[in-house]
Amino acid sequence: MPLLKIETNLPKDQIPEKFLLEATDMISSELGKPASYVSIQVCPDQVMSFGGTTEPCANITLNCIGVVGPEKNRKLAPVLSKFIEQKLAIKQERFYINIFDIPRASCVWNGSTFG
């Protein structure tokens, strides 16, 4: 159930057309989850600043069941950061990524929890 949510001050027209599909493929590959389980949400046009300026920036959250943790997060951090920088042209020092391991019983899909 990976959910990647990106809140950014980039205008909607600066989000590449294929970004959602490319992000799905990257998350699926990195976390070993089927693409059919991956959800990507981009919230453009946010009124936000980072470090006192309104240059392109973002707040990013990745929620997932069971595959994230200290070791995986250290490996995922540079991959996800480079992906965001390359695909959205937001410098790595202009966003935070928060990664959360969601308990199976706290996630509902198709009318029931995952555990």
N, CA, C and O atoms as a GROMACS GRO file, in nm:
protein
  460
    1MET      N    1   0.079  -0.120   0.000
    1MET     CA    2   0.000   0.000   0.000
    1MET      C    3   0.084   0.127   0.000
    1MET      O    4   0.046   0.223   0.066
    2PRO      N    5   0.192   0.131  -0.069
    2PRO     CA    6   0.270   0.254  -0.066
    2PRO      C    7   0.189   0.374  -0.116
    2PRO      O    8   0.120   0.367  -0.218
    3LEU      N    9   0.198   0.482  -0.041
    3LEU     CA   10   0.135   0.609  -0.080
    3LEU      C   11   0.243   0.715  -0.076
    3LEU      O   12   0.298   0.745   0.029
    4LEU      N   13   0.271   0.772  -0.192
    4LEU     CA   14   0.367   0.882  -0.203
    4LEU      C   15   0.287   1.009  -0.226
    4LEU      O   16   0.216   1.022  -0.326
    5LYS      N   17   0.297   1.103  -0.132
    5LYS     CA   18   0.225   1.230  -0.143
    5LYS      C   19   0.325   1.344  -0.149
    5LYS      O   20   0.413   1.356  -0.063
    6ILE      N   21   0.312   1.427  -0.252
    6ILE     CA   22   0.404   1.539  -0.274
    6ILE      C   23   0.323   1.668  -0.276
    6ILE      O   24   0.240   1.690  -0.364
    7GLU      N   25   0.348   1.752  -0.177
    7GLU     CA   26   0.288   1.884  -0.173
    7GLU      C   27   0.395   1.981  -0.218
    7GLU      O   28   0.505   1.984  -0.162
    8THR      N   29   0.364   2.061  -0.319
    8THR     CA   30   0.466   2.149  -0.376
    8THR      C   31   0.406   2.282  -0.421
    8THR      O   32   0.287   2.292  -0.450
    9ASN      N   33   0.492   2.384  -0.424
    9ASN     CA   34   0.449   2.513  -0.476
    9ASN      C   35   0.466   2.522  -0.629
    9ASN      O   36   0.438   2.626  -0.688
   10LEU      N   37   0.512   2.415  -0.691
   10LEU     CA   38   0.518   2.415  -0.837
   10LEU      C   39   0.377   2.427  -0.895
   10LEU      O   40   0.283   2.370  -0.841
   11PRO      N   41   0.363   2.503  -1.003
   11PRO     CA   42   0.232   2.507  -1.070
   11PRO      C   43   0.201   2.372  -1.136
   11PRO      O   44   0.292   2.298  -1.174
   12LYS      N   45   0.075   2.344  -1.148
   12LYS     CA   46   0.032   2.216  -1.206
   12LYS      C   47   0.094   2.192  -1.343
   12LYS      O   48   0.130   2.079  -1.375
   13ASP      N   49   0.108   2.297  -1.424
   13ASP     CA   50   0.162   2.279  -1.559
   13ASP      C   51   0.311   2.245  -1.561
   13ASP      O   52   0.366   2.216  -1.667
   14GLN      N   53   0.378   2.250  -1.445
   14GLN     CA   54   0.519   2.211  -1.437
   14GLN      C   55   0.537   2.067  -1.386
   14GLN      O   56   0.650   2.022  -1.368
   15ILE      N   57   0.427   1.997  -1.364
   15ILE     CA   58   0.434   1.856  -1.327
   15ILE      C   59   0.435   1.777  -1.458
   15ILE      O   60   0.337   1.782  -1.532
   16PRO      N   61   0.542   1.706  -1.488
   16PRO     CA   62   0.550   1.634  -1.616
   16PRO      C   63   0.433   1.536  -1.634
   16PRO      O   64   0.386   1.474  -1.538
   17GLU      N   65   0.389   1.524  -1.756
   17GLU     CA   66   0.274   1.441  -1.790
   17GLU      C   67   0.291   1.297  -1.743
   17GLU      O   68   0.196   1.235  -1.696
   18LYS      N   69   0.411   1.243  -1.755
   18LYS     CA   70   0.436   1.102  -1.719
   18LYS      C   71   0.482   1.084  -1.574
   18LYS      O   72   0.519   0.973  -1.535
   19PHE      N   73   0.480   1.191  -1.495
   19PHE     CA   74   0.535   1.182  -1.360
   19PHE      C   75   0.466   1.075  -1.276
   19PHE      O   76   0.534   0.998  -1.209
   20LEU      N   77   0.335   1.069  -1.277
   20LEU     CA   78   0.263   0.972  -1.193
   20LEU      C   79   0.301   0.829  -1.228
   20LEU      O   80   0.320   0.746  -1.138
   21LEU      N   81   0.311   0.799  -1.357
   21LEU     CA   82   0.348   0.664  -1.398
   21LEU      C   83   0.492   0.632  -1.363
   21LEU      O   84   0.523   0.522  -1.317
   22GLU      N   85   0.582   0.728  -1.386
   22GLU     CA   86   0.723   0.706  -1.352
   22GLU      C   87   0.743   0.691  -1.202
   22GLU      O   88   0.823   0.608  -1.158
   23ALA      N   89   0.670   0.770  -1.122
   23ALA     CA   90   0.679   0.760  -0.977
   23ALA      C   91   0.624   0.625  -0.930
   23ALA      O   92   0.681   0.563  -0.839
   24THR      N   93   0.516   0.580  -0.990
   24THR     CA   94   0.460   0.449  -0.956
   24THR      C   95   0.562   0.339  -0.982
   24THR      O   96   0.584   0.253  -0.897
   25ASP      N   97   0.624   0.342  -1.098
   25ASP     CA   98   0.725   0.241  -1.133
   25ASP      C   99   0.843   0.244  -1.037
   25ASP      O  100   0.892   0.139  -0.996
   26MET      N  101   0.890   0.364  -1.002
   26MET     CA  102   1.005   0.377  -0.914
   26MET      C  103   0.972   0.324  -0.775
   26MET      O  104   1.050   0.247  -0.719
   27ILE      N  105   0.859   0.363  -0.718
   27ILE     CA  106   0.820   0.317  -0.584
   27ILE      C  107   0.797   0.167  -0.584
   27ILE      O  108   0.841   0.097  -0.492
   28SER      N  109   0.730   0.117  -0.685
   28SER     CA  110   0.704  -0.027  -0.696
   28SER      C  111   0.836  -0.104  -0.698
   28SER      O  112   0.851  -0.204  -0.627
   29SER      N  113   0.929  -0.059  -0.778
   29SER     CA  114   1.058  -0.125  -0.790
   29SER      C  115   1.139  -0.118  -0.660
   29SER      O  116   1.192  -0.219  -0.615
   30GLU      N  117   1.148   0.000  -0.601
   30GLU     CA  118   1.230   0.020  -0.482
   30GLU      C  119   1.174  -0.054  -0.360
   30GLU      O  120   1.251  -0.100  -0.275
   31LEU      N  121   1.041  -0.064  -0.350
   31LEU     CA  122   0.981  -0.126  -0.232
   31LEU      C  123   0.939  -0.271  -0.255
   31LEU      O  124   0.898  -0.340  -0.162
   32GLY      N  125   0.949  -0.317  -0.380
   32GLY     CA  126   0.911  -0.454  -0.409
   32GLY      C  127   0.762  -0.480  -0.394
   32GLY      O  128   0.720  -0.589  -0.357
   33LYS      N  129   0.683  -0.379  -0.424
   33LYS     CA  130   0.538  -0.390  -0.416
   33LYS      C  131   0.481  -0.384  -0.557
   33LYS      O  132   0.536  -0.315  -0.643
   34PRO      N  133   0.371  -0.455  -0.583
   34PRO     CA  134   0.309  -0.446  -0.716
   34PRO      C  135   0.265  -0.303  -0.746
   34PRO      O  136   0.217  -0.232  -0.658
   35ALA      N  137   0.282  -0.261  -0.870
   35ALA     CA  138   0.240  -0.127  -0.911
   35ALA      C  139   0.092  -0.105  -0.882
   35ALA      O  140   0.050   0.008  -0.855
   36SER      N  141   0.013  -0.211  -0.886
   36SER     CA  142  -0.131  -0.198  -0.862
   36SER      C  143  -0.162  -0.156  -0.718
   36SER      O  144  -0.274  -0.114  -0.689
   37TYR      N  145  -0.065  -0.167  -0.626
   37TYR     CA  146  -0.083  -0.125  -0.487
   37TYR      C  147  -0.036   0.017  -0.461
   37TYR      O  148  -0.064   0.073  -0.355
   38VAL      N  149   0.037   0.076  -0.555
   38VAL     CA  150   0.102   0.206  -0.533
   38VAL      C  151   0.006   0.320  -0.566
   38VAL      O  152  -0.059   0.322  -0.670
   39SER      N  153   0.000   0.416  -0.474
   39SER     CA  154  -0.080   0.537  -0.494
   39SER      C  155   0.013   0.658  -0.491
   39SER      O  156   0.096   0.671  -0.401
   40ILE      N  157  -0.001   0.745  -0.589
   40ILE     CA  158   0.080   0.866  -0.598
   40ILE      C  159  -0.015   0.986  -0.599
   40ILE      O  160  -0.112   0.988  -0.674
   41GLN      N  161   0.014   1.083  -0.514
   41GLN     CA  162  -0.068   1.204  -0.510
   41GLN      C  163   0.024   1.324  -0.517
   41GLN      O  164   0.116   1.338  -0.436
   42VAL      N  165  -0.001   1.412  -0.613
   42VAL     CA  166   0.075   1.536  -0.625
   42VAL      C  167  -0.022   1.651  -0.602
   42VAL      O  168  -0.125   1.662  -0.669
   43CYS      N  169   0.013   1.736  -0.508
   43CYS     CA  170  -0.069   1.854  -0.475
   43CYS      C  171   0.010   1.977  -0.517
   43CYS      O  172   0.088   2.031  -0.438
   44PRO      N  173  -0.009   2.023  -0.642
   44PRO     CA  174   0.066   2.140  -0.690
   44PRO      C  175  -0.001   2.270  -0.644
   44PRO      O  176  -0.106   2.269  -0.580
   45ASP      N  177   0.062   2.380  -0.677
   45ASP     CA  178   0.006   2.514  -0.653
   45ASP      C  179  -0.016   2.544  -0.505
   45ASP      O  180  -0.105   2.623  -0.470
   46GLN      N  181   0.062   2.482  -0.417
   46GLN     CA  182   0.049   2.508  -0.274
   46GLN      C  183   0.117   2.641  -0.240
   46GLN      O  184   0.221   2.674  -0.295
   47VAL      N  185   0.058   2.714  -0.149
   47VAL     CA  186   0.120   2.836  -0.098
   47VAL      C  187   0.216   2.791   0.011
   47VAL      O  188   0.174   2.755   0.121
   48MET      N  189   0.345   2.793  -0.020
   48MET     CA  190   0.442   2.743   0.076
   48MET      C  191   0.580   2.804   0.054
   48MET      O  192   0.612   2.854  -0.054
   49SER      N  193   0.660   2.797   0.159
   49SER     CA  194   0.799   2.841   0.150
   49SER      C  195   0.885   2.737   0.219
   49SER      O  196   0.836   2.653   0.295
   50PHE      N  197   1.013   2.742   0.192
   50PHE     CA  198   1.111   2.654   0.255
   50PHE      C  199   1.235   2.738   0.279
   50PHE      O  200   1.287   2.799   0.185
   51GLY      N  201   1.281   2.742   0.400
   51GLY     CA  202   1.401   2.821   0.430
   51GLY      C  203   1.383   2.969   0.408
   51GLY      O  204   1.481   3.040   0.384
   52GLY      N  205   1.262   3.016   0.416
   52GLY     CA  206   1.235   3.159   0.404
   52GLY      C  207   1.221   3.211   0.262
   52GLY      O  208   1.209   3.332   0.243
   53THR      N  209   1.221   3.121   0.161
   53THR     CA  210   1.200   3.165   0.024
   53THR      C  211   1.089   3.082  -0.040
   53THR      O  212   1.055   2.974   0.007
   54THR      N  213   1.035   3.134  -0.147
   54THR     CA  214   0.930   3.063  -0.220
   54THR      C  215   0.980   3.000  -0.349
   54THR      O  216   0.902   2.969  -0.439
   55GLU      N  217   1.112   2.980  -0.357
   55GLU     CA  218   1.166   2.904  -0.470
   55GLU      C  219   1.102   2.766  -0.468
   55GLU      O  220   1.048   2.726  -0.364
   56PRO      N  221   1.104   2.691  -0.580
   56PRO     CA  222   1.041   2.559  -0.581
   56PRO      C  223   1.082   2.474  -0.460
   56PRO      O  224   1.200   2.460  -0.428
   57CYS      N  225   0.980   2.418  -0.394
   57CYS     CA  226   1.002   2.338  -0.274
   57CYS      C  227   0.890   2.236  -0.261
   57CYS      O  228   0.792   2.238  -0.336
   58ALA      N  229   0.905   2.146  -0.164
   58ALA     CA  230   0.804   2.043  -0.144
   58ALA      C  231   0.812   1.986  -0.004
   58ALA      O  232   0.915   1.994   0.063
   59ASN      N  233   0.701   1.929   0.039
   59ASN     CA  234   0.695   1.842   0.156
   59ASN      C  235   0.645   1.708   0.103
   59ASN      O  236   0.542   1.702   0.035
   60ILE      N  237   0.718   1.602   0.133
   60ILE     CA  238   0.690   1.471   0.074
   60ILE      C  239   0.671   1.370   0.185
   60ILE      O  240   0.746   1.367   0.283
   61THR      N  241   0.569   1.286   0.169
   61THR     CA  242   0.542   1.179   0.265
   61THR      C  243   0.531   1.047   0.190
   61THR      O  244   0.465   1.039   0.086
   62LEU      N  245   0.595   0.945   0.243
   62LEU     CA  246   0.582   0.810   0.191
   62LEU      C  247   0.532   0.722   0.304
   62LEU      O  248   0.599   0.706   0.406
   63ASN      N  249   0.413   0.666   0.287
   63ASN     CA  250   0.355   0.572   0.382
   63ASN      C  251   0.360   0.434   0.320
   63ASN      O  252   0.333   0.418   0.200
   64CYS      N  253   0.393   0.333   0.400
   64CYS     CA  254   0.399   0.197   0.348
   64CYS      C  255   0.385   0.098   0.461
   64CYS      O  256   0.417   0.128   0.576
   65ILE      N  257   0.336  -0.021   0.428
   65ILE     CA  258   0.325  -0.128   0.526
   65ILE      C  259   0.450  -0.215   0.517
   65ILE      O  260   0.479  -0.275   0.413
   66GLY      N  261   0.524  -0.222   0.628
   66GLY     CA  262   0.623  -0.325   0.648
   66GLY      C  263   0.756  -0.324   0.577
   66GLY      O  264   0.845  -0.398   0.620
   67VAL      N  265   0.778  -0.247   0.473
   67VAL     CA  266   0.907  -0.258   0.404
   67VAL      C  267   1.000  -0.142   0.432
   67VAL      O  268   1.116  -0.143   0.389
   68VAL      N  269   0.952  -0.043   0.504
   68VAL     CA  270   1.038   0.070   0.537
   68VAL      C  271   1.092   0.053   0.678
   68VAL      O  272   1.036  -0.022   0.758
   69GLY      N  273   1.197   0.122   0.707
   69GLY     CA  274   1.264   0.115   0.837
   69GLY      C  275   1.402   0.173   0.821
   69GLY      O  276   1.438   0.213   0.710
   70PRO      N  277   1.481   0.180   0.926
   70PRO     CA  278   1.610   0.250   0.919
   70PRO      C  279   1.699   0.207   0.803
   70PRO      O  280   1.749   0.292   0.729
   71GLU      N  281   1.720   0.077   0.784
   71GLU     CA  282   1.809   0.031   0.676
   71GLU      C  283   1.751   0.064   0.538
   71GLU      O  284   1.821   0.118   0.453
   72LYS      N  285   1.625   0.032   0.517
   72LYS     CA  286   1.561   0.057   0.388
   72LYS      C  287   1.553   0.207   0.361
   72LYS      O  288   1.575   0.251   0.248
   73ASN      N  289   1.522   0.286   0.464
   73ASN     CA  290   1.511   0.430   0.446
   73ASN      C  291   1.644   0.491   0.402
   73ASN      O  292   1.646   0.581   0.318
   74ARG      N  293   1.756   0.441   0.458
   74ARG     CA  294   1.888   0.493   0.418
   74ARG      C  295   1.916   0.463   0.270
   74ARG      O  296   1.977   0.545   0.202
   75LYS      N  297   1.873   0.348   0.222
   75LYS     CA  298   1.892   0.313   0.081
   75LYS      C  299   1.796   0.388  -0.010
   75LYS      O  300   1.830   0.426  -0.122
   76LEU      N  301   1.675   0.407   0.039
   76LEU     CA  302   1.571   0.473  -0.040
   76LEU      C  303   1.593   0.625  -0.051
   76LEU      O  304   1.559   0.686  -0.152
   77ALA      N  305   1.650   0.685   0.053
   77ALA     CA  306   1.665   0.831   0.059
   77ALA      C  307   1.733   0.891  -0.064
   77ALA      O  308   1.678   0.984  -0.123
   78PRO      N  309   1.850   0.842  -0.106
   78PRO     CA  310   1.913   0.904  -0.224
   78PRO      C  311   1.837   0.876  -0.353
   78PRO      O  312   1.833   0.961  -0.442
   79VAL      N  313   1.777   0.760  -0.364
   79VAL     CA  314   1.702   0.725  -0.487
   79VAL      C  315   1.581   0.815  -0.502
   79VAL      O  316   1.560   0.874  -0.608
   80LEU      N  317   1.502   0.826  -0.396
   80LEU     CA  318   1.382   0.909  -0.401
   80LEU      C  319   1.417   1.056  -0.417
   80LEU      O  320   1.351   1.128  -0.492
   81SER      N  321   1.520   1.101  -0.346
   81SER     CA  322   1.561   1.242  -0.356
   81SER      C  323   1.606   1.278  -0.497
   81SER      O  324   1.567   1.382  -0.551
   82LYS      N  325   1.689   1.193  -0.557
   82LYS     CA  326   1.735   1.218  -0.694
   82LYS      C  327   1.618   1.216  -0.792
   82LYS      O  328   1.612   1.297  -0.885
   83PHE      N  329   1.525   1.122  -0.772
   83PHE     CA  330   1.408   1.113  -0.860
   83PHE      C  331   1.329   1.245  -0.856
   83PHE      O  332   1.294   1.299  -0.961
   84ILE      N  333   1.301   1.296  -0.737
   84ILE     CA  334   1.226   1.421  -0.723
   84ILE      C  335   1.302   1.536  -0.788
   84ILE      O  336   1.243   1.616  -0.861
   85GLU      N  337   1.432   1.543  -0.763
   85GLU     CA  338   1.512   1.652  -0.820
   85GLU      C  339   1.513   1.645  -0.973
   85GLU      O  340   1.497   1.747  -1.040
   86GLN      N  341   1.533   1.526  -1.028
   86GLN     CA  342   1.540   1.511  -1.173
   86GLN      C  343   1.406   1.532  -1.241
   86GLN      O  344   1.398   1.599  -1.345
   87LYS      N  345   1.300   1.477  -1.185
   87LYS     CA  346   1.170   1.480  -1.252
   87LYS      C  347   1.093   1.610  -1.229
   87LYS      O  348   1.018   1.654  -1.316
   88LEU      N  349   1.111   1.671  -1.111
   88LEU     CA  350   1.035   1.793  -1.080
   88LEU      C  351   1.121   1.918  -1.074
   88LEU      O  352   1.070   2.029  -1.059
   89ALA      N  353   1.252   1.902  -1.087
   89ALA     CA  354   1.346   2.015  -1.084
   89ALA      C  355   1.336   2.093  -0.952
   89ALA      O  356   1.348   2.216  -0.950
   90ILE      N  357   1.315   2.019  -0.843
   90ILE     CA  358   1.320   2.078  -0.710
   90ILE      C  359   1.451   2.030  -0.646
   90ILE      O  360   1.474   1.910  -0.634
   91LYS      N  361   1.536   2.124  -0.607
   91LYS     CA  362   1.664   2.088  -0.548
   91LYS      C  363   1.643   2.005  -0.422
   91LYS      O  364   1.548   2.028  -0.347
   92GLN      N  365   1.733   1.910  -0.398
   92GLN     CA  366   1.720   1.821  -0.283
   92GLN      C  367   1.722   1.896  -0.150
   92GLN      O  368   1.663   1.850  -0.052
   93GLU      N  369   1.788   2.010  -0.146
   93GLU     CA  370   1.789   2.086  -0.021
   93GLU      C  371   1.663   2.170  -0.002
   93GLU      O  372   1.653   2.249   0.092
   94ARG      N  373   1.565   2.153  -0.093
   94ARG     CA  374   1.440   2.230  -0.087
   94ARG      C  375   1.319   2.142  -0.054
   94ARG      O  376   1.206   2.184  -0.076
   95PHE      N  377   1.341   2.023  -0.001
   95PHE     CA  378   1.228   1.940   0.043
   95PHE      C  379   1.271   1.846   0.154
   95PHE      O  380   1.388   1.810   0.168
   96TYR      N  381   1.171   1.808   0.232
   96TYR     CA  382   1.185   1.702   0.331
   96TYR      C  383   1.105   1.583   0.282
   96TYR      O  384   1.003   1.598   0.216
   97ILE      N  385   1.151   1.464   0.316
   97ILE     CA  386   1.076   1.341   0.290
   97ILE      C  387   1.055   1.273   0.425
   97ILE      O  388   1.152   1.242   0.495
   98ASN      N  389   0.932   1.250   0.461
   98ASN     CA  390   0.899   1.177   0.584
   98ASN      C  391   0.847   1.040   0.544
   98ASN      O  392   0.754   1.028   0.464
   99ILE      N  393   0.908   0.936   0.601
   99ILE     CA  394   0.872   0.799   0.567
   99ILE      C  395   0.811   0.733   0.690
   99ILE      O  396   0.869   0.734   0.799
  100PHE      N  397   0.692   0.674   0.671
  100PHE     CA  398   0.620   0.613   0.781
  100PHE      C  399   0.585   0.469   0.750
  100PHE      O  400   0.538   0.437   0.641
  101ASP      N  401   0.610   0.382   0.846
  101ASP     CA  402   0.568   0.242   0.839
  101ASP      C  403   0.429   0.235   0.902
  101ASP      O  404   0.412   0.266   1.020
  102ILE      N  405   0.330   0.197   0.824
  102ILE     CA  406   0.192   0.192   0.870
  102ILE      C  407   0.161   0.051   0.921
  102ILE      O  408   0.184  -0.047   0.849
  103PRO      N  409   0.109   0.038   1.042
  103PRO     CA  410   0.069  -0.095   1.090
  103PRO      C  411  -0.038  -0.155   0.999
  103PRO      O  412  -0.129  -0.085   0.956
  104ARG      N  413  -0.027  -0.284   0.970
  104ARG     CA  414  -0.120  -0.352   0.880
  104ARG      C  415  -0.266  -0.332   0.920
  104ARG      O  416  -0.353  -0.315   0.835
  105ALA      N  417  -0.291  -0.334   1.049
  105ALA     CA  418  -0.429  -0.320   1.098
  105ALA      C  419  -0.480  -0.176   1.088
  105ALA      O  420  -0.598  -0.150   1.111
  106SER      N  421  -0.392  -0.082   1.055
  106SER     CA  422  -0.432   0.059   1.044
  106SER      C  423  -0.460   0.102   0.901
  106SER      O  424  -0.491   0.219   0.877
  107CYS      N  425  -0.449   0.011   0.807
  107CYS     CA  426  -0.472   0.045   0.667
  107CYS      C  427  -0.589  -0.037   0.613
  107CYS      O  428  -0.588  -0.160   0.619
  108VAL      N  429  -0.688   0.033   0.560
  108VAL     CA  430  -0.807  -0.032   0.504
  108VAL      C  431  -0.803  -0.022   0.352
  108VAL      O  432  -0.775   0.083   0.296
  109TRP      N  433  -0.831  -0.131   0.288
  109TRP     CA  434  -0.842  -0.137   0.141
  109TRP      C  435  -0.949  -0.240   0.107
  109TRP      O  436  -0.951  -0.350   0.163
  110ASN      N  437  -1.035  -0.207   0.017
  110ASN     CA  438  -1.136  -0.299  -0.033
  110ASN      C  439  -1.222  -0.356   0.081
  110ASN      O  440  -1.259  -0.474   0.079
  111GLY      N  441  -1.253  -0.271   0.178
  111GLY     CA  442  -1.344  -0.308   0.284
  111GLY      C  443  -1.286  -0.381   0.404
  111GLY      O  444  -1.360  -0.418   0.495
  112SER      N  445  -1.154  -0.402   0.406
  112SER     CA  446  -1.095  -0.466   0.524
  112SER      C  447  -0.951  -0.418   0.544
  112SER      O  448  -0.893  -0.356   0.455
  113THR      N  449  -0.897  -0.447   0.661
  113THR     CA  450  -0.760  -0.408   0.689
  113THR      C  451  -0.664  -0.511   0.629
  113THR      O  452  -0.706  -0.619   0.586
  114PHE      N  453  -0.538  -0.476   0.627
  114PHE     CA  454  -0.436  -0.569   0.576
  114PHE      C  455  -0.390  -0.668   0.682
  114PHE      O  456  -0.310  -0.757   0.653
  115GLY      N  457  -0.438  -0.654   0.804
  115GLY     CA  458  -0.395  -0.748   0.907
  115GLY      C  459  -0.475  -0.737   1.033
  115GLY      O  460  -0.449  -0.810   1.129
   0.00000   0.00000   0.00000
